[in-house]
């Protein structure tokens, strides 16, 4: 009756009892999330097992990670189309977790773009908007500096974090556009791992 997850199963790091297993539809890009949400939708429960151990290799190449995030985020938006009713009522534990751990992150690129557009019109109105707009532009310049430095095989940790944050939000945005366009086939290449 339990699904072993740490909010939203990922990769091979979860287990599902057979009676609760529902395979993802064809052309779904994030089947692990689909399977875990189907368990909850069908009355199953999730359980985090602190003693469970799972190893997963990861890529340290940002372009490879970026493409993986685009694919995953295509699936995120596909799943949102299937499970949007689980966001309501927002006071249930599943809905609250879905809102706070998933949906707000998926909306990140739209919130960033909206804040930037708003500040382009508001920056002259008062000091707060002026400082916010200045900070937004400085951060974007620092991200570009990180891109240049990484091509020169140089890294500064703070710039890497900023760059990763913005690149992953860009992956979310591209994933959204690709999910709107529709997934044409269900074949995808596994991420190159270390």
Residue, then its C-alpha position, 0 to 999 in steps of 0.5 A: x500500500x506504500x510507494x517509497x518516494x522522496x516527494x515525486x519519485x525519480x529515476x530508479x530510486x523508488x518502489x511501487x507495490x504491484x497493485x498500485x502500478x500504472x504504466x505511463x502513457x506512450x510518449x511521456x517524458x517523466x514516467x517516474x513522476x507519473x507512476x508515483x502520482x498515479x499511486x497517490x491518485x488511486x488511494x495509495x500512500x507514499x512512504x520515505x524509507x530512511x534506511x533505503x540506499x540508492x546509487x545513481x551516477x550523474x553527469x558533471x557536463x552542463x550541456x548534458x545535464x541541460x538536455x536531461x532537464x529539458x526532457x524531464x521538464x517536458x514530462x513535468x508539463x505533461x504530468x501537470x496536464x494529467x494531474x492538475x486536479x490533484x492541486x485542488x483543494x490546495x489545503x490537502x497534504x498532496x496538493x500542498x506538496x504538489x504546489x510547493x515542491x513542483x508547481x512553483x518550481x515549474x512556474x519559475x521561468x515565467x515568474x523570472x520573465x514576468x519580474x524582469x518585464x515588470x521591472x523594465x516598466x517600474x524601475x523609474x518609479x521608486x528606489x526598490x524597483x530600480x535596485x531590483x532591476x539593477x540586480x536582475x541585470x547584474x545577475x544576468x551579466x554574471x551568468x554570461x561571465x560564467x559561460x565565457x569562463x567555463x569555455x576558458x576552463x575556469x570556474x568560480x563557484x558562486x557564478x556556477x550556482x547562478x548559471x546553473x539556476x538560470x540554465x535550469x529555468x531555461x530548460x524548464x521554459x524550453x521543456x514547456x514549449x516542447x510539451x506544448x508542441x507535443x512529443x512526437x515519439x517516445x525514444x530518448x537517449x539516456x544521459x551520459x553518466x560518470 
